Amino acid sequence: MPERPAPRPYRTLVAIDALWSALPMPVRTHAVPVQVGPVAALEMYRSVLGRPLMKVFAFRVGRTLVDTGLTGASRAVVDWARAGGAAHAILTHHHEDHAGNAHALAEAGVSVRATSATRRLLQRPLPLPFYEHLAWGKPPAASPDLLPTRVEIDGEWAEVIPAPGHCVDQVCLWMPSRGWCFSGDVFLSERVRLFRRDEDFAATVSSLRQLASLPIESLFCAHRPRVAGGQAALRAKLDHLLELEAQVRHFHALGHPPAVIVRDLRLPRGSTFERLSLGDASAENLVRSVLFGPRVRAEVQAALSAGG
C-alpha cells in the first residue's frame, strides 16, 4: 500500500526543529550508577517540575559500553565511562536516548561503533518534534566507526543481530556464552500498546521471532531489563502482538476503521504521552501499522540515502 504523509501537526513540529533547539527546556537530567544483575549500568532520565520521564539505561561490560544515554548527562556518562575503564561504545540505534553521548564519548577518547545506517543518521542530526526535545534532548552530530557483524566484549564474542521494527537501523548484541542479549528497544515490555508513526509492526514481529528462538536468559532492554527469563519475556511480547494482530484484522474485516478498532480493543486513548507527541505515539498508530505498515519519515530516508 502506498505510504501516506504524516499529519500536518507532526510535519509542522519537525519543520520548526530549530526553534525547539534554541529554546531552553524546563527539564533536569538525572544520571545514577546502578547494578542490573551482573552488569554495571547508568540509569538516566529527565524530569519536568519534579516529574520523571522515561528512564533509559546505558550498560558497561568490561571495557565496553552498550548505548550512551541522554545528551544532557554527558559529563556523568564520560566520568562513568572513565571510572570503569571503558575503551569502546556500541550503539544499538540512532535514537537520541541511545546515541545522545556518542559525540562526547568520542571526544573523550572512547571508540564509538555503530552500523553504517546508524552512522548516516547521526552524521546529520535529524529534526525532532517537541516531545523528543523535551524528553531526551537533541545531541550533536557524531560519526561513529563502523560496527562489524561480530564483536568482542569482555573477552567473549557477541553477534550483532539486525532487529528492525522500532526503527530501521536497530541491532541487538547476543552473547551466547553468557546467555545475554542487549536488545535496545526491541522489547520495552510484554504488552506494548503504543507505536510511533514510523514503527513497523511486521518487522517488529520478525525481529521478535528471531530473538525469541535464542536461549536468552538475561535481556538487557534499555528501558526495562530482565535479569532472568529473557526468552520467556520476548515470547510473551510476540504472543501478545500476534493475538493483537488477529483481533485488529478481525475488526478491520468487519469494516471498522482504525480509530474504532482502538475502542473495540479498549486500547489506551488520549494518554499524556499521546497528547504531548501530538499523536506521534498512539494506539491508533499501532493499529495502522498492523494494517498498512509504518509511515516512513522522509528525513530518515534522505539521511540513509546520503553518502557517508
HELIX and SHEET records of a PDB file:
HELIX    1   1 ARG A    8  ALA A   15  1                                   8    
HELIX    2   2 ASP A   17  ALA A   22  1                                   6    
HELIX    3   3 THR A   71  ALA A   73  5                                   3    
HELIX    4   4 SER A   74  ALA A   83  1                                  10    
HELIX    5   5 GLU A   96  ALA A   99  1                                   4    
HELIX    6   6 ALA A  102  GLU A  107  1                                   6    
HELIX    7   7 SER A  116  GLN A  123  1                                   8    
HELIX    8   8 PHE A  130  ALA A  135  1                                   6    
HELIX    9   9 PHE A  201  ALA A  212  1                                  12    
HELIX   10  10 GLY A  230  ALA A  253  1                                  24    
HELIX   11  11 PRO A  258  ASP A  264  1                                   7    
HELIX   12  12 THR A  272  LEU A  276  1                                   5    
HELIX   13  13 ALA A  283  PHE A  292  1                                  10    
HELIX   14  14 ALA A  298  SER A  305  1                                   8    
SHEET    1   A 3 ARG A  28  VAL A  36  0                                        
SHEET    2   A 3 VAL A  39  VAL A  48 -1                                        
SHEET    3   A 3 ARG A  51  PRO A  52 -1                                        
SHEET    1   B 7 ARG A  28  VAL A  36  0                                        
SHEET    2   B 7 VAL A  39  VAL A  48 -1                                        
SHEET    3   B 7 VAL A  56  VAL A  61 -1                                        
SHEET    4   B 7 THR A  64  VAL A  66 -1                                        
SHEET    5   B 7 HIS A  88  ILE A  90  1                                        
SHEET    6   B 7 SER A 111  ALA A 114  1                                        
SHEET    7   B 7 ASP A 145  LEU A 146  1                                        
SHEET    1   C 5 ARG A 150  ILE A 153  0                                        
SHEET    2   C 5 GLU A 156  PRO A 162 -1                                        
SHEET    3   C 5 VAL A 171  MET A 175 -1                                        
SHEET    4   C 5 TRP A 180  GLY A 184 -1                                        
SHEET    5   C 5 SER A 218  CYS A 221  1                                        
SHEET    1   D 2 PHE A 195  ARG A 196  0                                        
SHEET    2   D 2 ALA A 281  SER A 282 -1                                        
END                                                                             
